[in-house]
C-alpha cells in the first residue's frame, strides 16, 4: 500500500525540520514498517522540493549501496540515489564544525563533474 500524499509531505517536513535543527529522528520504517522504496523516493523528492523552494540549489546526485555485498546486506536489488544541494558543499580548505552536524562521520566519495548534463532513460 502506497503512502498518501499528505503522509509523504508530513514525513518530508519532519526530516527537513530535523536537518535544520540538527536533531535525530527515528528511522521512517520504525513508524512506517511497510515503507516501500517507491514511497521512500517520494519522501526524498518531497524533501528536495522543500529545500529548493527555500532557495537551495541542486548541485548533483549521490549514489548509494553500489556494492553487491552492501545491497545484499540492506535487502535491495539495485543501487539507490539521492540529491546533493549547495548547502552540503564545503570548500576543501574550509573548517567544518562537528556541532553543525547530526551524526558526524567521514565517508570517502568519488565526485565527477561533467561538461554537460547526462541523458538516459527516465
Secondary structure as UniProt FT lines:
FT   HELIX           5..21
FT   HELIX           28..31
FT   TURN            33..34
FT   HELIX           37..53
FT   TURN            54..55
FT   STRAND          58..64
FT   HELIX           68..74
FT   STRAND          80..85
FT   HELIX           86..88
FT   TURN            92..93
FT   HELIX           98..100
//
